[in-house]
Amino acid sequence: MTDAWTITHANDPEWNDATGTYTDVAPSTIYSGKGKLQSFESYEQKPEAGAHQYVEMRPSLHLPVSTSGDVKVGDIATRTACPTNAAGVGTVVTIAGAPSGDKSHATANRFPVSELVA
C-alpha cells in the first residue's frame, strides 16, 4: 500500500438551545494513513440523475487491519497522495460495505466502495 488516504465520518447536527436550531458539525477524521484502491471486477452502472448520466464504479479500498477498525459504511475516503499516479490524488470514494472475510492472517480490510465518475 503506497497511497495515502484520509477517511471522514459525517457527524449529526447538534441542537443549539440558545437559537432553537440545529448546528452543523464538521466531519471527524477517523483514519489517515496508507491504503490502495483496487478493482478486479468493477460493477459499473450507468444511473441517471435528472438529465445527467454518470458511471458508478465499485472497486475496493484496502486498508491495514490494525488501523482501520473505525471505518464504517457511509464514510468518505479521499486519496491524499499517490506516488505512482499524480492524477489519482483527490479521488473520493464512499465506503459501501463492511470488509469481507474472516481470515486468520488478514493484513488488510478490503472495503467495497462506490466511486462516481461524471
Residue frames as a rotation matrix with the C-alpha (Angstrom) as fourth column:
MET 1
0.587 0.810 0.000 0.00
0.810 -0.587 0.000 0.00
0.000 0.000 -1.000 0.00
THR 2
-0.490 -0.870 0.055 1.74
0.872 -0.487 0.054 3.14
-0.020 0.074 0.997 -1.21
ASP 3
-0.233 0.481 0.845 -1.09
0.283 -0.798 0.532 5.66
0.930 0.363 0.049 -1.44
ALA 4
-0.967 0.011 -0.256 -2.24
0.242 -0.290 -0.926 7.88
-0.084 -0.957 0.278 1.43
TRP 5
-0.265 0.952 0.152 -5.93
0.431 -0.024 0.902 8.17
0.863 0.305 -0.404 2.35
THR 6
-0.969 0.162 0.186 -7.98
-0.242 -0.479 -0.844 10.24
-0.047 -0.863 0.504 4.76
ILE 7
-0.468 0.855 -0.225 -11.39
0.526 0.474 0.706 8.95
0.710 0.212 -0.672 5.83
THR 8
-0.905 0.234 0.356 -14.02
-0.402 -0.743 -0.535 11.14
0.139 -0.627 0.766 7.44
HIS 9
-0.579 0.770 -0.270 -17.27
0.801 0.599 -0.008 10.35
0.156 -0.221 -0.963 9.19
ALA 10
-0.383 0.539 0.750 -20.23
-0.036 -0.820 0.571 12.74
0.923 0.192 0.334 8.95
ASN 11
-0.922 0.098 -0.375 -21.49
0.382 0.068 -0.922 13.93
-0.065 -0.993 -0.100 12.33
ASP 12
0.011 0.994 0.106 -25.12
0.946 -0.045 0.322 14.57
0.325 0.096 -0.941 13.13
PRO 13
-0.211 -0.017 0.977 -26.10
-0.001 -1.000 -0.017 18.21
0.977 -0.004 0.211 13.63
GLU 14
-0.706 -0.064 -0.705 -26.22
0.690 0.162 -0.706 19.36
0.160 -0.985 -0.070 17.25
TRP 15
0.387 0.908 0.161 -29.19
0.756 -0.412 0.509 21.08
0.528 -0.075 -0.846 18.84
ASN 16
-0.778 -0.586 0.226 -28.48
0.392 -0.734 -0.555 24.65
0.491 -0.344 0.800 19.96
ASP 17
-0.100 0.777 -0.622 -30.78
0.992 0.030 -0.123 25.62
-0.077 -0.629 -0.773 22.85
ALA 18
-0.475 -0.159 -0.865 -29.87
0.330 -0.944 -0.008 29.30
-0.816 -0.289 0.501 22.55
THR 19
-0.813 0.118 -0.570 -31.00
-0.525 -0.571 0.631 29.62
-0.251 0.812 0.527 18.92
GLY 20
0.088 0.888 0.451 -33.55
-0.432 0.442 -0.786 26.82
-0.897 -0.126 0.423 18.83
THR 21
0.736 0.091 -0.671 -31.96
-0.673 0.211 -0.709 25.35
0.077 0.973 0.217 15.71
TYR 22
0.792 -0.531 0.300 -29.58
0.458 0.843 0.283 22.62
-0.403 -0.087 0.911 14.70
THR 23
0.518 -0.731 -0.444 -25.95
-0.747 -0.639 0.181 23.50
-0.416 0.238 -0.878 14.04
ASP 24
0.859 -0.274 -0.433 -23.88
-0.136 0.692 -0.709 21.57
0.494 0.668 0.557 11.52
VAL 25
0.616 -0.706 0.349 -20.87
-0.340 0.161 0.927 19.75
-0.711 -0.689 -0.141 12.94
ALA 26
0.151 -0.660 -0.736 -17.73
-0.987 -0.059 -0.150 19.27
0.055 0.749 -0.660 10.88
PRO 27
0.816 0.103 -0.569 -16.91
-0.195 0.975 -0.103 15.70
0.545 0.195 0.816 9.84
SER 28
0.602 -0.621 0.501 -14.48
-0.559 0.120 0.820 13.77
-0.570 -0.774 -0.275 12.04
THR 29
0.120 -0.653 -0.748 -11.30
-0.819 0.361 -0.447 12.28
0.562 0.666 -0.492 10.59
ILE 30
0.758 0.240 0.607 -11.33
-0.577 0.681 0.451 8.63
-0.305 -0.692 0.655 11.63
TYR 31
0.559 -0.639 0.529 -8.44
0.596 0.753 0.280 7.32
-0.577 0.159 0.801 9.52
SER 32
0.814 -0.432 -0.388 -5.37
-0.577 -0.673 -0.462 8.84
-0.062 0.600 -0.798 7.96
GLY 33
0.019 -0.836 0.548 -2.75
-0.442 0.485 0.755 6.54
-0.897 -0.257 -0.360 6.54
LYS 34
-0.794 -0.466 -0.390 -1.80
-0.545 0.261 0.797 4.13
-0.269 0.846 -0.461 3.82
GLY 35
0.126 0.830 0.543 -4.17
-0.086 0.554 -0.828 2.28
-0.988 0.058 0.141 1.54
LYS 36
-0.925 -0.348 -0.155 -4.78
-0.172 0.018 0.985 1.20
-0.340 0.937 -0.077 -2.03
LEU 37
0.158 0.959 -0.237 -7.74
-0.682 -0.068 -0.729 1.34
-0.715 0.276 0.643 -4.37
GLN 38
-0.872 -0.483 0.078 -8.09
-0.314 0.675 0.668 -1.82
-0.375 0.558 -0.740 -6.40
SER 39
0.216 0.957 -0.194 -10.56
-0.813 0.066 -0.579 -3.18
-0.541 0.282 0.792 -8.89
PHE 40
-0.802 -0.371 0.468 -10.57
-0.094 0.852 0.515 -6.78
-0.590 0.369 -0.718 -10.03
GLU 41
-0.555 0.731 0.398 -14.20
0.798 0.332 0.503 -6.75
0.235 0.597 -0.767 -11.10
SER 42
-0.932 0.314 -0.179 -15.91
-0.239 -0.906 -0.349 -3.41
-0.272 -0.282 0.920 -11.31
TYR 43
-0.358 0.900 0.247 -19.67
0.882 0.413 -0.225 -3.43
-0.305 0.138 -0.942 -11.34
GLU 44
-0.987 -0.083 -0.135 -20.17
0.036 -0.947 0.320 -0.39
-0.154 0.311 0.938 -13.48
GLN 45
-0.051 0.995 0.084 -23.65
0.906 0.081 -0.415 1.06
-0.420 0.055 -0.906 -13.62
LYS 46
-0.877 -0.173 0.449 -24.96
0.382 -0.817 0.431 3.98
0.292 0.549 0.783 -15.62
PRO 47
-0.106 0.866 -0.489 -27.62
0.921 -0.099 -0.376 5.57
-0.374 -0.490 -0.787 -13.43
GLU 48
-0.405 0.079 0.911 -29.28
0.534 -0.788 0.306 8.80
0.742 0.611 0.277 -14.43
ALA 49
-0.278 0.309 -0.910 -29.98
0.827 -0.404 -0.390 11.75
-0.488 -0.861 -0.143 -12.14
GLY 50
0.229 0.422 -0.877 -32.17
-0.187 -0.865 -0.466 14.34
-0.955 0.271 -0.119 -13.77
ALA 51
0.963 0.080 -0.256 -30.76
-0.260 0.038 -0.965 14.79
-0.067 0.996 0.057 -17.25
HIS 52
0.161 -0.987 -0.023 -27.23
-0.978 -0.156 -0.137 13.81
0.131 0.045 -0.990 -16.22
GLN 53
0.921 0.020 -0.388 -25.76
-0.019 1.000 0.005 10.32
0.388 0.003 0.922 -16.68
TYR 54
0.182 -0.902 0.391 -22.78
-0.979 -0.203 -0.014 9.15
0.092 -0.381 -0.920 -14.68
VAL 55
0.247 -0.193 -0.950 -20.87
-0.145 0.962 -0.233 5.90
0.958 0.195 0.209 -14.14
GLU 56
0.598 -0.044 0.800 -20.72
-0.801 0.001 0.599 4.27
-0.027 -0.999 -0.035 -10.73
MET 57
-0.030 -0.713 -0.701 -17.64
-0.402 0.650 -0.645 2.11
0.915 0.262 -0.306 -10.17
ARG 58
0.864 0.346 0.366 -17.40
-0.473 0.309 0.825 -0.47
0.172 -0.886 0.431 -7.36
PRO 59
0.014 -0.915 -0.404 -13.70
-0.178 0.395 -0.901 -1.09
0.984 0.084 -0.158 -6.61
SER 60
0.780 0.174 -0.601 -12.40
0.535 0.313 0.785 -1.93
0.324 -0.934 0.151 -3.14
LEU 61
0.411 -0.633 0.656 -10.30
-0.593 -0.732 -0.335 0.14
0.692 -0.251 -0.677 -0.78
HIS 62
0.465 -0.369 -0.805 -7.65
0.579 0.815 -0.039 -1.89
0.670 -0.447 0.592 1.05
LEU 63
0.377 -0.313 0.872 -6.58
-0.656 -0.755 0.013 -0.52
0.654 -0.576 -0.490 4.46
PRO 64
-0.665 -0.689 -0.289 -4.36
-0.261 0.576 -0.775 -2.08
0.700 -0.440 -0.562 7.15
VAL 65
0.148 0.727 -0.671 -6.34
0.464 0.548 0.696 -4.28
0.874 -0.414 -0.256 9.56
SER 66
-0.299 -0.395 -0.868 -4.51
0.939 0.037 -0.341 -2.82
0.167 -0.918 0.360 12.56
THR 67
-0.871 -0.154 -0.467 -5.60
0.290 -0.928 -0.234 0.79
-0.397 -0.339 0.853 11.97
SER 68
-0.844 0.535 -0.044 -8.91
-0.336 -0.463 0.820 0.75
0.419 0.707 0.570 10.07
GLY 69
-0.776 0.510 -0.370 -11.30
0.619 0.729 -0.294 -0.68
0.120 -0.457 -0.881 12.65
ASP 70
-0.466 0.606 -0.645 -13.34
0.258 -0.604 -0.754 2.54
-0.846 -0.518 0.125 12.99
VAL 71
-0.889 0.132 -0.439 -14.21
-0.452 -0.416 0.790 2.80
-0.078 0.900 0.429 9.27
LYS 72
-0.402 0.850 0.341 -17.96
0.205 0.446 -0.871 2.37
-0.892 -0.280 -0.354 8.68
VAL 73
-0.318 0.443 0.838 -20.39
0.948 0.137 0.288 2.24
0.013 0.886 -0.463 5.78
GLY 74
0.744 0.639 0.195 -21.13
0.655 -0.756 -0.024 5.76
0.132 0.146 -0.980 4.54
ASP 75
0.373 -0.694 -0.615 -17.73
0.251 -0.563 0.788 7.21
-0.893 -0.448 -0.036 5.47
ILE 76
0.997 -0.063 -0.053 -15.96
-0.074 -0.408 -0.910 9.28
0.036 0.911 -0.412 2.81
ALA 77
0.361 -0.924 0.129 -12.40
0.558 0.324 0.764 8.36
-0.747 -0.204 0.633 1.75
THR 78
0.965 -0.134 -0.224 -10.14
-0.251 -0.710 -0.658 10.81
-0.071 0.691 -0.720 -0.10
ARG 79
0.518 -0.846 0.125 -6.79
0.854 0.506 -0.119 9.86
0.037 0.168 0.985 -1.66
THR 80
0.919 -0.181 -0.349 -4.28
-0.045 -0.931 0.362 12.47
-0.391 -0.317 -0.864 -0.49
ALA 81
-0.018 -0.940 -0.341 -1.11
-0.845 -0.168 0.508 11.04
-0.534 0.297 -0.791 -2.09
CYS 82
0.873 0.220 0.436 -0.42
0.049 0.848 -0.527 8.66
-0.486 0.481 0.730 -4.94
PRO 83
0.083 -0.967 -0.241 3.32
-0.333 -0.255 0.908 8.29
-0.939 0.005 -0.343 -5.69
THR 84
-0.600 -0.367 0.711 2.77
0.413 0.619 0.668 6.24
-0.685 0.695 -0.219 -8.85
ASN 85
-0.364 0.556 0.747 -0.03
0.844 -0.142 0.517 8.34
0.393 0.819 -0.418 -10.40
ALA 86
-0.954 -0.088 -0.288 -0.35
0.220 -0.857 -0.466 12.03
-0.206 -0.508 0.836 -9.52
ALA 87
-0.643 0.766 0.012 -3.71
-0.436 -0.379 0.817 12.16
0.630 0.520 0.577 -11.32
GLY 88
-0.165 0.586 -0.793 -5.11
0.507 0.740 0.441 9.82
0.846 -0.329 -0.419 -8.64
VAL 89
-0.873 -0.155 -0.462 -4.72
0.482 -0.417 -0.770 12.41
-0.073 -0.896 0.439 -5.88
GLY 90
-0.757 0.647 -0.095 -8.13
-0.624 -0.758 -0.190 13.76
-0.195 -0.085 0.977 -4.92
THR 91
-0.539 0.588 -0.603 -10.06
-0.073 0.680 0.729 10.58
0.839 0.438 -0.324 -5.76
VAL 92
-0.600 0.453 0.660 -13.10
-0.789 -0.194 -0.583 10.41
-0.136 -0.870 0.474 -3.49
VAL 93
-0.524 0.461 -0.717 -14.99
-0.037 0.828 0.559 7.20
0.851 0.319 -0.416 -2.71
THR 94
0.048 0.629 0.776 -17.77
-0.962 -0.180 0.205 6.27
0.268 -0.756 0.597 -0.31
ILE 95
-0.922 -0.307 0.235 -17.45
-0.373 0.867 -0.330 3.18
-0.102 -0.392 -0.914 1.88
ALA 96
-0.221 0.882 -0.416 -20.30
-0.848 0.037 0.529 0.99
0.482 0.470 0.739 0.60
GLY 97
0.729 0.473 -0.496 -19.93
-0.205 0.841 0.501 -2.14
0.654 -0.263 0.710 2.72
ALA 98
0.682 -0.476 0.555 -18.12
-0.574 0.123 0.810 -3.87
-0.454 -0.871 -0.189 5.52
PRO 99
-0.305 -0.842 -0.445 -14.88
-0.952 0.281 0.120 -5.68
0.024 0.460 -0.887 4.78
SER 100
0.697 0.571 -0.433 -15.41
-0.601 0.795 0.083 -9.25
0.392 0.203 0.897 3.70
GLY 101
0.235 -0.597 -0.767 -13.87
-0.025 0.785 -0.619 -12.31
0.972 0.165 0.170 5.16
ASP 102
0.836 -0.100 0.540 -12.87
-0.536 0.061 0.842 -13.83
-0.117 -0.993 -0.003 8.41
LYS 103
0.586 -0.702 -0.404 -9.25
-0.049 0.468 -0.883 -14.60
0.809 0.537 0.240 7.71
SER 104
0.788 -0.327 -0.522 -6.80
0.615 0.403 0.677 -15.98
-0.011 -0.855 0.519 10.25
HIS 105
-0.143 -0.948 -0.285 -3.85
0.802 -0.279 0.528 -13.96
-0.580 -0.153 0.800 8.96
ALA 106
0.632 0.481 0.607 -5.52
0.753 -0.565 -0.337 -10.92
0.181 0.670 -0.720 7.42
THR 107
-0.487 -0.804 -0.341 -3.29
0.821 -0.555 0.136 -7.93
-0.299 -0.213 0.930 6.78
ALA 108
-0.985 0.173 0.019 -5.87
-0.149 -0.897 0.417 -5.71
0.089 0.408 0.909 5.07
ASN 109
-0.192 0.981 0.014 -9.52
0.314 0.075 -0.947 -4.83
-0.930 -0.177 -0.322 5.40
ARG 110
-0.950 -0.067 0.306 -10.99
0.313 -0.142 0.939 -4.74
-0.019 0.988 0.156 1.89
PHE 111
-0.346 0.841 -0.416 -13.92
0.133 -0.395 -0.909 -2.33
-0.929 -0.370 0.025 1.89
PRO 112
-0.220 0.363 0.905 -16.24
0.975 0.047 0.218 -2.25
0.037 0.931 -0.364 -1.11
VAL 113
-0.499 0.011 -0.866 -16.54
0.235 -0.961 -0.148 1.38
-0.834 -0.277 0.477 -2.16
SER 114
0.484 0.666 0.568 -18.60
0.820 -0.118 -0.559 3.42
-0.305 0.737 -0.603 -4.56
GLU 115
-0.564 -0.671 -0.481 -16.88
0.340 -0.720 0.605 5.86
-0.752 0.178 0.634 -6.89
LEU 116
0.602 0.794 0.085 -18.90
0.466 -0.264 -0.845 8.24
-0.648 0.548 -0.529 -9.04
VAL 117
-0.638 -0.765 0.087 -17.38
0.470 -0.298 0.831 9.27
-0.610 0.571 0.550 -12.34
ALA 118
0.260 0.784 -0.564 -19.16
-0.041 -0.575 -0.817 12.07
-0.965 0.236 -0.117 -14.18
